[in-house]
Every structure is written in C-alpha cells, then in structure tokens.
Amino acid sequence: MAFEKKATLQGSTESFKVNPNAKKYTLRDNGFEETTKGNFQFTRTMDADPTNKQSVKLKIVVTDDLAQLKISTTTGNGLRTVNIYNGAAYAAIREKVDFTLHDLIECGVLEKV
C-alpha cells in the first residue's frame, strides 16, 4: 500500500487526510511513534481483550513531511489486511475504529475528506 494524500479503509466510504495544521508534536502527543525512516506510525489493537493474538489492529502511517498517509486494518501479526466493513462479525471492531478515527479528527491529527 502506497502513501496517498487521502486514505480510506478497505470497505469504508469515509476518506481521511492529514490535518494541514497538524505538527509532528501533535502526532506524538496522540500516540504516534516515529519510525527509523522518520515517518509516524499509530498502531492500536481493536479487540476488547488486548492479549488476543488474533485481534484486528488499526494502523495509520503518516509521512515525515505530514503530507501523505495510509490507513489499514490488519490481522494481529500485521501481514494481511482485514475488511471490517464486511459482515456483522466485526461490528464491535468497526465501532472502536470509528471512535478512534473520530478522536484523531477532534485532536487535529486527521481531517475527513
């Protein structure tokens, strides 16, 4: 998955972009960690039981210039993308992902397109 100016979760109709007012410290303050390449990565388990190794993770990666991003939901090991908008099995996970994304919007990290 390549970096884009606006990103969408697989199966979702909502698109997001990096808030133009966001700074590097804004990302750090909201749980993003700087990678060795200088990008910022946000990874959160979306399962109610954090010890579950099979849980779905939300991953958001923002480029070091804060211009582009990629968003995905993956398996617990991060190797496969999961479409959480397919079926009722992921209803609780969808709710947690939506809450997390809208929280990042309120904190000035992301912006809905």
Summary of the structure (lengths in Angstrom):
residues: 113
radius of gyration: 13.4
end to end distance: 19.3
largest distance: 37.6
contacts: 306
relative contact order: 0.26
helix: 22%
strand: 27%
